[in-house]
Amino acid sequence: MQFGLSEDQRAFQEMARTFAAEELAPHAAEWDRTHFFPVETLRKAAALGLAGIYVKEDVGGSGLTRLDAALVFEALSEGCTSTAAFLSIHNMASWMIDTFGTELQRHRFLPKLTTMELIASYCLTEPSSGSDAASLRTRAVKDGDYYVLNGSKAFISGGGVSDLYVCMVRTGEAGAKGISCLIVEKGTPGLSFGAPERKMGWNSQPTAQVIFEDCRVPVANLIGKEGEGFKIAMMGLDGGRLNIGACALGTAKAAFSRAKAYLGERQQFGKPLSAFQALQFKLADMATEFEAARLLLLQAATKVDEKAPDATMHAAMAKRYATDVSFKVVNEALQIHGGYGYLNDFPLERHLRDVRVHQILEGTNEIMRVIIARELLKS
């Protein structure tokens, strides 16, 4: 068992942490307040190889591992949770094209995705199918060299702004076997978007419905074969869950650091807060649970890299535990700050708003428990 990082891993982790400190953290509060989507900053991240982290190098990717990606997204999220999480979604969509697309598709789309000249979104959830993803209703009917799409997708990060939408659609029978994966390009006739959603957090990235009304998509944009879409979606979610867990941990780490510093700065009853045993114990528990969650997540990332038989279960375990622990750590950090933590002047309330959705997306934590239990009961 190896618990240390390689020299290369330490180097790109530090690179991501430096980028977060210099390019994300100073602007995160303003982006949140104004709902600004920092495309140019994302392109700066892409210039460092962070928009195609586990895309192959022949199309501009960095060719790194899921473990490497977890380290990167944890570091980026210390600067801005919302922006780091969007970059994770873009990476997932790019990975699907790289892994399951044809050589023509790879070379057509990925060189521009890895520079973020093109921005990608992932479209699975629908208004009537959230946790029950296999019941999705967006239908794609083949008509010559095109699929004609009708339906809609909900809660899509980048909706209305992204250039490419990697969409799961129904081309066949009911259930998982009838689902296929299509790339829908912005500007396609019949593609439109709902109004931007008003959200609790994640305000530096736009979220909107993606709507298809007789939307004609070339058959050449089919990823994989008909009927393989659900498998592609689920394999993507294994990695996506790791990234979302890592982003949550980065947020928790930033909140923890502020809470630790505050305990030494704040005086009450003639001594610093760090002198009170109740707060010492709170800090100790926060640190212990954070480290346990981080180790579980890094182990799960290793299993996904190795394509271990229990990788999906461990990805679900890591996502569930990391996001629950991170929300708890951020909430405790806010509590340590008392009334100041509740003010916009401090980043704790933004951290809390941003990290809360991580317990919902990429599969709710209740669904993570379903996946874990199902895998355990197979044996």
RAPE-V435028 format. One record per residue. RES is the residue in one small letter. PHI is phi in whole degrees, -180 to 180 (NA if undefined). PSI is psi as a letter, one per 30 degrees, with the letter a starting at -180 (none if undefined). Layout:
BEGIN
res;phi;psi
RES;PHI;PSI
RES;PHI;PSI
END
This chain:
BEGIN
res;phi;psi
m;NA;k
q;-110;k
f;-109;f
g;-97;l
l;-95;l
s;-73;l
e;-60;e
d;-64;e
q;-64;e
r;-63;e
a;-68;e
f;-78;f
q;-65;e
e;-68;e
m;-60;e
a;-65;e
r;-67;e
t;-65;e
f;-61;e
a;-62;e
a;-70;e
e;-93;e
e;-110;f
l;-108;e
a;-55;e
p;-65;f
h;-113;f
a;-58;e
a;-64;e
e;-68;e
w;-60;e
d;-64;e
r;-66;e
t;-99;g
h;56;h
f;-94;k
f;-96;j
p;-84;i
v;-60;e
e;-65;e
t;-68;e
l;-62;e
r;-69;f
k;-65;e
a;-64;e
a;-61;e
a;-63;f
l;-93;g
g;91;g
l;-96;g
a;-104;f
g;-147;h
i;-58;e
y;-117;h
v;-92;k
k;-66;l
e;-71;f
d;-68;f
v;-118;g
g;99;g
g;-78;l
s;-92;f
g;65;h
l;-92;a
t;-102;l
r;-65;e
l;-64;e
d;-58;e
a;-63;e
a;-61;e
l;-64;e
v;-66;e
f;-71;e
e;-62;e
a;-66;e
l;-63;e
s;-70;f
e;-63;f
g;-91;e
c;-159;j
t;-58;e
s;-62;e
t;-69;e
a;-61;e
a;-66;e
f;-64;e
l;-61;e
s;-64;e
i;-66;e
h;-58;e
n;-62;e
m;-64;e
a;-62;e
s;-64;e
w;-61;e
m;-63;e
i;-67;e
d;-66;e
t;-83;e
f;-113;f
g;-79;l
t;-75;l
e;-61;e
l;-62;e
q;-64;e
r;-59;e
h;-77;f
r;-76;e
f;-101;e
l;-70;e
p;-57;e
k;-84;f
l;-75;e
t;-73;f
t;-98;f
m;62;g
e;-62;e
l;-109;k
i;-113;k
a;-117;k
s;-122;l
y;-113;k
c;-123;j
l;-123;e
t;-65;k
e;-127;l
p;-55;e
s;-108;g
s;-141;j
g;-105;d
s;-64;e
d;-89;i
a;-63;e
a;-69;f
s;-94;g
l;-56;k
r;-114;f
t;-59;j
r;-107;k
a;-123;j
v;-107;k
k;-73;k
d;-140;i
g;66;b
d;-90;g
y;-132;l
y;-103;k
v;-104;j
l;-100;k
n;-140;k
g;143;a
s;-155;l
k;-119;k
a;-119;l
f;59;h
i;-90;j
s;-65;k
g;90;f
g;-56;k
g;92;f
v;-113;e
s;-63;l
d;-94;f
l;-129;k
y;-125;j
v;-85;j
c;-114;k
m;-95;k
v;-135;l
r;-94;j
t;-109;f
g;-142;b
e;-64;l
a;-65;l
g;92;a
a;-65;e
k;-72;f
g;-98;g
i;-104;k
s;-127;l
c;-119;k
l;-127;k
i;-92;k
v;-109;k
e;-93;k
k;-58;k
g;97;f
t;-65;k
p;-55;k
g;94;f
l;-96;k
s;-143;l
f;-138;k
g;-77;l
a;-67;l
p;-56;k
e;-72;k
r;-95;j
k;-118;l
m;-69;e
g;-149;a
w;54;h
n;-83;f
s;-88;g
q;-133;k
p;-76;k
t;-134;k
a;-158;l
q;-70;k
v;-113;k
i;-120;k
f;-117;k
e;-130;j
d;49;h
c;-83;j
r;-96;j
v;-114;k
p;-59;k
v;-58;f
a;-62;f
n;-93;g
l;-73;k
i;-95;k
g;72;a
k;-106;l
e;-58;k
g;90;f
e;-97;f
g;-62;e
f;-67;e
k;-62;e
i;-61;e
a;-61;e
m;-70;e
m;-66;e
g;-64;e
l;-70;f
d;-56;e
g;-71;e
g;-61;e
r;-67;e
l;-62;e
n;-64;e
i;-66;e
g;-64;e
a;-66;e
c;-62;e
a;-62;e
l;-64;e
g;-63;e
t;-64;e
a;-62;e
k;-65;e
a;-63;e
a;-67;e
f;-62;e
s;-61;e
r;-66;e
a;-65;e
k;-62;e
a;-65;e
y;-64;e
l;-61;e
g;-83;f
e;-92;e
r;-81;k
q;-105;k
q;-144;k
f;56;h
g;81;g
k;-151;l
p;-68;l
l;-58;f
s;-65;f
a;-84;f
f;-89;k
q;-63;e
a;-58;e
l;-77;e
q;-61;e
f;-65;e
k;-60;e
l;-64;e
a;-63;e
d;-66;e
m;-59;e
a;-66;e
t;-65;e
e;-67;e
f;-61;e
e;-64;e
a;-63;e
a;-65;e
r;-66;e
l;-64;e
l;-62;e
l;-66;e
l;-68;e
q;-65;e
a;-63;e
a;-62;e
t;-62;e
k;-66;e
v;-64;e
d;-59;e
e;-84;f
k;56;h
a;-63;k
p;-58;f
d;-101;g
a;-64;e
t;-62;e
m;-63;e
h;-71;e
a;-63;e
a;-67;e
m;-59;e
a;-66;e
k;-63;e
r;-60;e
y;-72;e
a;-64;e
t;-75;e
d;-66;e
v;-64;e
s;-64;e
f;-61;e
k;-64;e
v;-64;e
v;-64;e
n;-64;e
e;-68;e
a;-63;e
l;-63;e
q;-61;e
i;-60;e
h;-77;f
g;60;b
g;-60;e
y;-64;e
g;-64;f
y;-86;f
l;-90;k
n;-64;f
d;-65;f
f;-107;k
p;-80;f
l;-62;e
e;-67;e
r;-69;e
h;-56;e
l;-65;e
r;-65;e
d;-70;e
v;-79;f
r;-61;e
v;-69;f
h;-67;f
q;-81;f
i;-112;e
l;-80;l
e;57;h
g;97;k
t;-61;l
n;-69;f
e;-68;e
i;-67;e
m;-59;e
r;-66;e
v;-62;e
i;-62;e
i;-61;e
a;-64;e
r;-61;e
e;-69;e
l;-64;e
l;-85;f
k;-68;e
s;-88;none
END
